[in-house]
Amino acid sequence: MNKRFNKTFELLLDTEKGVLQLNGLFVDTMVYLYDDHGNLQAKEQCPQQSLMMQLPKHGAYVLVLLHPVYEVAVRRFIY
């Protein structure tokens, strides 16, 4: 089975409140948030096309999106 690209999602970061908002996700996408040390900070299954997450602290993060039909998407960002 060929996997489709998962590069169309939007990542918005509210730097004042520490809120990460993801839009344009595929339903049932697994969202993993890691800190800059590789420790898992959050794990969510997306029930709809958008998701909001509260970031625990300032720092660098790696966001990983997994879906069985689409390729893995990875983004790094700093809060």
N, CA, C and O atoms as a DFTB+ gen file, in Angstrom:
316 C
 N C O
     1  1       0.836      -1.170       0.000
     2  2       0.000       0.000       0.000
     3  2       0.888       1.244       0.000
     4  3       1.820       1.336       0.799
     5  1       0.616       2.174      -0.865
     6  2       1.337       3.439      -0.890
     7  2       0.728       4.394       0.119
     8  3      -0.489       4.570       0.173
     9  1       1.575       4.999       0.905
    10  2       1.083       5.972       1.879
    11  2       1.026       7.346       1.231
    12  3       1.863       7.695       0.398
    13  1       0.019       8.121       1.632
    14  2      -0.146       9.474       1.112
    15  2       0.576      10.470       2.011
    16  3       0.871      10.181       3.171
    17  1       0.855      11.639       1.460
    18  2       1.564      12.666       2.222
    19  2       0.643      13.316       3.241
    20  3      -0.548      13.498       2.990
    21  1       1.201      13.662       4.390
    22  2       0.473      14.311       5.475
    23  2       1.158      15.639       5.778
    24  3       1.576      15.877       6.911
    25  1       1.276      16.499       4.781
    26  2       2.031      17.733       4.943
    27  2       1.143      18.975       4.911
    28  3       1.652      20.095       4.882
    29  1      -0.162      18.793       4.916
    30  2      -1.055      19.931       4.744
    31  2      -1.603      20.482       6.054
    32  3      -2.431      21.392       6.024
    33  1      -1.175      19.967       7.195
    34  2      -1.701      20.468       8.458
    35  2      -1.047      21.807       8.812
    36  3       0.034      22.140       8.327
    37  1      -1.732      22.558       9.666
    38  2      -1.270      23.873      10.085
    39  2      -0.929      23.829      11.570
    40  3      -1.701      23.305      12.373
    41  1       0.213      24.373      11.931
    42  2       0.667      24.430      13.318
    43  2       0.667      25.891      13.752
    44  3       1.382      26.714      13.180
    45  1      -0.137      26.211      14.767
    46  2      -0.195      27.568      15.305
    47  2       0.234      27.523      16.765
    48  3      -0.199      26.647      17.514
    49  1       1.080      28.459      17.170
    50  2       1.578      28.490      18.540
    51  2       1.272      29.843      19.163
    52  3       1.730      30.875      18.673
    53  1       0.503      29.838      20.237
    54  2       0.243      31.045      21.016
    55  2       1.362      31.147      22.051
    56  3       1.338      30.451      23.066
    57  1       2.337      32.012      21.794
    58  2       3.513      32.092      22.659
    59  2       3.218      32.748      24.004
    60  3       3.990      32.575      24.947
    61  1       2.123      33.493      24.116
    62  2       1.760      34.104      25.397
    63  2       1.132      33.083      26.340
    64  3       1.410      33.092      27.539
    65  1       0.288      32.206      25.805
    66  2      -0.441      31.237      26.630
    67  2       0.176      29.844      26.614
    68  3      -0.183      29.002      27.437
    69  1       1.096      29.590      25.690
    70  2       1.704      28.264      25.594
    71  2       0.753      27.216      25.053
    72  3       0.791      26.057      25.464
    73  1      -0.106      27.632      24.122
    74  2      -1.090      26.720      23.542
    75  2      -0.704      26.417      22.097
    76  3      -0.463      27.321      21.297
    77  1      -0.653      25.141      21.790
    78  2      -0.369      24.666      20.440
    79  2      -1.687      24.252      19.801
    80  3      -2.437      23.460      20.372
    81  1      -1.970      24.785      18.619
    82  2      -3.185      24.416      17.896
    83  2      -2.788      23.798      16.560
    84  3      -1.983      24.358      15.817
    85  1      -3.363      22.642      16.268
    86  2      -3.117      21.940      15.011
    87  2      -4.417      21.902      14.226
    88  3      -5.451      21.492      14.754
    89  1      -4.373      22.326      12.974
    90  2      -5.545      22.326      12.100
    91  2      -5.247      21.520      10.845
    92  3      -4.091      21.369      10.451
    93  1      -6.298      21.005      10.223
    94  2      -6.133      20.262       8.978
    95  2      -5.615      18.855       9.179
    96  3      -5.027      18.272       8.268
    97  1      -5.829      18.299      10.369
    98  2      -5.398      16.925      10.644
    99  2      -6.405      15.934      10.071
   100  3      -7.546      16.291       9.778
   101  1      -5.976      14.706       9.917
   102  2      -6.873      13.627       9.528
   103  2      -7.445      13.012      10.802
   104  3      -6.728      12.845      11.788
   105  1      -8.724      12.678      10.784
   106  2      -9.368      12.064      11.943
   107  2      -8.611      10.796      12.323
   108  3      -8.191      10.034      11.453
   109  1      -8.441      10.575      13.608
   110  2      -7.727       9.439      14.198
   111  2      -6.209       9.521      14.057
   112  3      -5.518       8.518      14.234
   113  1      -5.691      10.692      13.744
   114  2      -4.244      10.882      13.752
   115  2      -3.750      10.823      15.193
   116  3      -4.352      11.421      16.085
   117  1      -2.663      10.109      15.417
   118  2      -2.013      10.092      16.734
   119  2      -0.990      11.228      16.760
   120  3      -0.162      11.358      15.859
   121  1      -1.064      12.036      17.801
   122  2      -0.183      13.188      17.949
   123  2       0.705      12.950      19.166
   124  3       0.213      12.739      20.275
   125  1       2.011      12.985      18.948
   126  2       2.990      12.800      20.019
   127  2       3.817      14.076      20.130
   128  3       4.276      14.620      19.126
   129  1       4.000      14.546      21.355
   130  2       4.791      15.741      21.605
   131  2       5.954      15.360      22.519
   132  3       5.751      14.865      23.628
   133  1       7.175      15.597      22.036
   134  2       8.393      15.281      22.792
   135  2       9.129      16.574      23.135
   136  3       9.095      17.535      22.367
   137  1       9.795      16.596      24.296
   138  2      10.630      17.743      24.621
   139  2      11.996      17.577      23.955
   140  3      12.247      16.593      23.260
   141  1      12.872      18.557      24.180
   142  2      14.177      18.526      23.511
   143  2      15.109      17.437      24.030
   144  3      16.190      17.238      23.477
   145  1      14.704      16.727      25.091
   146  2      15.481      15.597      25.604
   147  2      14.915      14.259      25.125
   148  3      15.425      13.201      25.494
   149  1      13.867      14.305      24.308
   150  2      13.264      13.080      23.795
   151  2      12.231      12.454      24.713
   152  3      11.792      11.329      24.476
   153  1      11.837      13.170      25.762
   154  2      10.825      12.660      26.690
   155  2       9.423      12.973      26.173
   156  3       9.143      14.098      25.758
   157  1       8.561      11.988      26.202
   158  2       7.183      12.175      25.755
   159  2       6.454      13.098      26.723
   160  3       6.373      12.814      27.918
   161  1       5.924      14.204      26.205
   162  2       5.207      15.177      27.025
   163  2       3.695      15.049      26.890
   164  3       2.957      15.349      27.828
   165  1       3.232      14.602      25.721
   166  2       1.789      14.461      25.495
   167  2       1.554      13.463      24.379
   168  3       2.364      13.314      23.465
   169  1       0.417      12.784      24.479
   170  2       0.016      11.807      23.468
   171  2      -1.500      11.925      23.333
   172  3      -2.230      11.725      24.305
   173  1      -1.972      12.249      22.134
   174  2      -3.406      12.446      21.904
   175  2      -3.823      11.777      20.603
   176  3      -3.080      11.785      19.621
   177  1      -5.016      11.198      20.604
   178  2      -5.615      10.729      19.357
   179  2      -6.619      11.786      18.943
   180  3      -7.491      12.162      19.726
   181  1      -6.499      12.263      17.723
   182  2      -7.304      13.378      17.252
   183  2      -8.678      12.892      16.772
   184  3      -8.759      12.205      15.754
   185  1      -9.768      13.240      17.491
   186  2     -11.104      12.793      17.099
   187  2     -11.720      13.627      15.982
   188  3     -12.746      13.251      15.416
   189  1     -11.094      14.759      15.665
   190  2     -11.589      15.624      14.598
   191  2     -10.401      16.228      13.861
   192  3      -9.271      15.777      14.045
   193  1     -10.636      17.235      13.033
   194  2      -9.566      17.765      12.190
   195  2      -8.708      18.826      12.863
   196  3      -7.785      19.355      12.243
   197  1      -8.993      19.145      14.114
   198  2      -8.158      20.109      14.831
   199  2      -7.943      19.635      16.267
   200  3      -8.715      18.839      16.802
   201  1      -6.878      20.145      16.869
   202  2      -6.517      19.736      18.227
   203  2      -5.767      20.878      18.893
   204  3      -4.935      21.534      18.266
   205  1      -6.066      21.114      20.175
   206  2      -5.333      22.111      20.957
   207  2      -4.632      21.399      22.107
   208  3      -5.199      20.511      22.744
   209  1      -3.381      21.805      22.361
   210  2      -2.595      21.211      23.441
   211  2      -1.924      22.321      24.238
   212  3      -1.415      23.286      23.668
   213  1      -1.928      22.176      25.558
   214  2      -1.214      23.105      26.434
   215  2       0.225      22.612      26.579
   216  3       0.455      21.458      26.941
   217  1       1.182      23.479      26.299
   218  2       2.587      23.104      26.447
   219  2       2.985      23.225      27.915
   220  3       2.628      24.208      28.564
   221  1       3.721      22.243      28.454
   222  2       4.043      22.236      29.882
   223  2       5.043      23.306      30.315
   224  3       4.986      23.772      31.453
   225  1       5.962      23.705      29.426
   226  2       6.989      24.688      29.796
   227  2       7.645      25.222      28.531
   228  3       7.427      24.695      27.439
   229  1       8.444      26.265      28.683
   230  2       9.200      26.809      27.553
   231  2      10.302      25.833      27.164
   232  3      10.856      25.135      28.014
   233  1      10.614      25.792      25.873
   234  2      11.689      24.936      25.399
   235  2      11.470      24.514      23.961
   236  3      10.562      25.003      23.287
   237  1      12.305      23.608      23.501
   238  2      12.208      23.068      22.144
   239  2      11.378      21.792      22.176
   240  3      11.473      21.003      23.117
   241  1      10.570      21.595      21.149
   242  2       9.685      20.438      21.069
   243  2       9.762      19.796      19.692
   244  3      10.092      20.439      18.696
   245  1       9.448      18.517      19.671
   246  2       9.303      17.780      18.417
   247  2       7.888      17.217      18.401
   248  3       7.468      16.532      19.333
   249  1       7.165      17.512      17.337
   250  2       5.797      17.051      17.160
   251  2       5.805      15.948      16.111
   252  3       6.342      16.132      15.019
   253  1       5.212      14.802      16.436
   254  2       5.157      13.670      15.510
   255  2       3.694      13.310      15.287
   256  3       2.949      13.101      16.245
   257  1       3.282      13.236      14.017
   258  2       1.920      12.864      13.654
   259  2       1.949      11.522      12.943
   260  3       2.668      11.347      11.959
   261  1       1.161      10.571      13.449
   262  2       1.097       9.231      12.859
   263  2      -0.339       8.906      12.476
   264  3      -1.271       9.140      13.246
   265  1      -0.502       8.367      11.286
   266  2      -1.807       7.908      10.807
   267  2      -1.535       6.689       9.934
   268  3      -0.568       6.691       9.172
   269  1      -2.365       5.642      10.026
   270  2      -2.078       4.405       9.292
   271  2      -2.047       4.544       7.773
   272  3      -1.419       3.728       7.098
   273  1      -2.705       5.550       7.227
   274  2      -2.786       5.680       5.769
   275  2      -1.831       6.744       5.221
   276  3      -1.603       6.804       4.012
   277  1      -1.278       7.576       6.092
   278  2      -0.456       8.695       5.652
   279  2       0.960       8.574       6.196
   280  3       1.193       7.918       7.211
   281  1       1.906       9.215       5.508
   282  2       3.293       9.210       5.957
   283  2       3.429       9.964       7.278
   284  3       2.622      10.838       7.595
   285  1       4.444       9.618       8.027
   286  2       4.729      10.294       9.291
   287  2       5.105      11.747       9.001
   288  3       5.861      12.029       8.071
   289  1       4.572      12.658       9.801
   290  2       4.931      14.073       9.688
   291  2       5.620      14.478      10.988
   292  3       5.145      14.154      12.076
   293  1       6.738      15.185      10.869
   294  2       7.514      15.608      12.034
   295  2       7.807      17.100      11.900
   296  3       8.223      17.569      10.840
   297  1       7.583      17.838      12.988
   298  2       7.896      19.264      13.020
   299  2       8.614      19.572      14.330
   300  3       8.279      19.030      15.384
   301  1       9.594      20.442      14.241
   302  2      10.303      20.910      15.439
   303  2       9.972      22.385      15.616
   304  3       9.941      23.141      14.645
   305  1       9.726      22.792      16.855
   306  2       9.427      24.195      17.121
   307  2       9.920      24.562      18.516
   308  3      10.183      23.695      19.349
   309  1      10.040      25.856      18.749
   310  2      10.516      26.363      20.037
   311  2       9.444      27.258      20.633
   312  3       8.873      28.113      19.956
   313  1       9.184      27.043      21.912
   314  2       8.220      27.867      22.652
   315  2       8.976      28.663      23.689
   316  3       8.373      29.433      24.437
